[in-house]
Amino acid sequence: MKIVNWNCNGAFRKKFKLLEQFDADIIVIQECEDPERSIDTNYKDWAKNYIWIGDNKNKGLGIFCKEVIKISNNNWQRENLKHFLSATINDDFNLIGLWNHHANSPTFGYIGQFWKYLQINKSLMSKAIIIGDFNSNKIWDKWDRWWNHSDVVRELEEIGIRSLYHDYHNERQGEESVPTFYLQKNVLKPFHIDYAFADEKEFAVIKKFEIGLNNNWIQWSDHMPILIEI
């Protein structure tokens, strides 16, 4: 099974065909339009099997699947945290797509949003894959917080969920050699802020982990797509 994640930087209705090269079974997209309320008929026809959430119809989080894939919304508690979608895939495993926001929180912005979501739903995260735009990296850890990036990684590891990139490439958190994001599309400002985590027992073997190259994708988005094959 192939899974792609991409923060498309908006206007996904004009970009979804770019992902056809991956032949992905599941596509997780940040900053995409709600297909149900889109007036683009090609986009609506493409998005036949999906779940979506967002503050407005033009920019949200979606999980899109091939029609042969069964996707069921878990409707796990979110408590206004932004933005998280949890689904069961083929009645077999849980997929959590996310797009961490600042969410106008003076304290719990970005990785703090996921830390809260993790506290609420940790007991449900069996046979789970967690993938998305975390807007976070260990390099921004604040020593006096108990929910920084490193704390979240540690809590996931305690329940048997590890980062696929770091496991596949044998790199440490905060020392990633391949960026997933270029601030303001500037190749001189690279960061690694998009991740995929997975249950280490259920998904012990990862066949592929690839990150798109900036010269192929930066014209379309400041984020590079991630492809994993399990």
N, C-alpha and C positions, 0 to 999 in steps of 0.2 A: 504494500500500500504506500502511495506517495502522498505527502502532505506539504503544501506550500503555505508560507506566511508572508504577507507583504503589506506594509503601510504604503498605500498607493498615492498618498499626498493629494487626495481628492480626485474628482471626475473619473471614477472607476468605470463608468459607462463607456468611456472613450479608450480604456486601457485593458479591459478584461481579456481581449484576444491576445495580448502579449504573453499571457500565461499558458496559452495552448501548447507551447513548446514543451512544457513539463508533463503534460498528460496526467495531471494530478487527480487523485480521487477526492481529496478534500482541500479546499482553499480557504484560508483565514485571512480576511482583509480588514485593515484599519482605514478609516477615513473614506468609506464608501457610502454611496447613496442607498436608500431603502428601495429595493426593486419594486415593491408593491405600489409605491407612490411615485415612481419614476415615469416620465412620459416617453422615455427612450424604448422603443419596442424591441430593438435588438438586445438590449440589456435585460429587459423583462423576459424575453424568450430564453436567454442564456441562464438566468437565475430561476430555475424551476424547483430546486430542492435546496432550501436554505433556511437559516434563522438569522435574525438581524435585531440590533438594538441601537438606539442613538437618541441624542437630545433633539435633533431635527432631521428631516428627511434627506438632507444633503450630505450629512457627515456622521457616520456611525461605524459600528463593528458588525461584520457579517461572517458567517460560516457557510460556505457553499460546497455542495457535494454533487458528484455524479448521480444520475437518476437511479442507478443500481444500488447506491448506498442508502441505508436506512439511517436517518438522523432523527433523534427524539430530544426535544428540549427538556433538560432536567429541571429547569426553573429553580435552581439553587438560590438561596437567599443572597441578595446583593445589598440591601439596606442603603440604596442610593449611591453605592460605590461605583466608580466609573473606570472602564466599562468592562463587563465580564459576561461571557456566554458559556454555559455548561451544557453539554449534550452527550447522549449515549449514541455510539456509532455501532450499527449492526447488532445491537443488543449484546455487545462484546466488551467495549471499553469506553471510558469517559474521555471526552475531549473538552478542554477548557481553552477558549480563545479569549484574549484580553488586549486591552488598549489602555494602559495606565495614564490617568489624567492628573493634573494638579487638583482639579475638582474644587477650586476655590477654598482649599483647606489650608489653614495657617500652619498646620503641623503635619498632617498625614497626606501630603501630596505624592503623586507618582508611586514609588515603591511602597509608601505607606498605605496607599489604597489596596494594593495586593496583600500586604501584611494583614490588614483587617479582613479582607475576603478569605484569606487562608485560615484565620482564627475561627471564622464562622463555619467554614466548610471542610476543614481538614479531615474530619472523620469520614467524609464521603469520597475522598480522593483515592479510591482504590482503582487499580488498573487504569491509571490516568496519564494522559499526555497534556501538558500545559504549554501553550505556544502563543507568542504575540510580541507586541511592542511594549517592553517593560519601562522604557524611558529611564533606565537605571544602569549603573555599573558600580563595581566595588570602589573605583577610584573616587567616587563621591560620598563614600561612607562618612558619617559623622560619629565620632567616638562616643558621644553622650546619648546616643539613641539605641534602643533595644530592638528596633525594627528596620535597620538599614539593609542595604543590599546583601551584605554578608550574612546577616541574621536570617533573612528570608531563605537564602541558599541553604543555610544550616538546618533550618526547620524542615525544609523539603527533604533534605538528605536523611533526617531523622525518621521520616515516614517512607523511606526507600525510593525517593524521586530525585534523579540527578540530572544535571545539565548535559544534553546530548553533544553540544559543540565541544565542551571542555573534555568530555569523555572520549569523543571521536578523535579530536586533534591533540589530546594529551597536553592541554594548556591549563593554566591556573586562572581563576577569576581575577579580573583586572589586568591581565597580561595577554589579552587576546591579540593575535597577529592579523586577523582579518576583520575589518570594520563592517558594520551593518548599516551605518548612518553617517552622512556627511552634512554637518551643520551648514545651513543655507546653501546646500549643494556645492560646497567648497571642498575640493579634494584634499586641501591642506588642513581640514578640520574633521578628521575621522574619529568615530566612536563606535563602540560595540554595545548596543542597547536592545537588540532584539534576540530572543532566546526561545529554545524549545527544551522543555524538561519532560522526563518520562519515567515511569515505574521501572526500576532497574531489573526486577524479576520478570515482569511480563514482556518487557521490550529489551531483552538482554543483548540482542544483536541488532545493530543499526547498519544497514547496508550502505547508506549514503547520507552525507551531510554536506550540502553545498550552499554557498552564499554568492549571490549574483555579483558580477564585476561592475565597478562604477562606470566604466566606459560603455557598457551596454545599457545601463539602467538610469543613470543620473539625470538624463534628459526628461525622464518620466517622474522621478521621485527622489527625495533626499534619503529614502530608505532603500536598501537592497533586498530583494526577495530571498527567503530561506527555503530550501528544499530538503526534506528528510524522507528517507525511504526505510520502512520498517518491515 
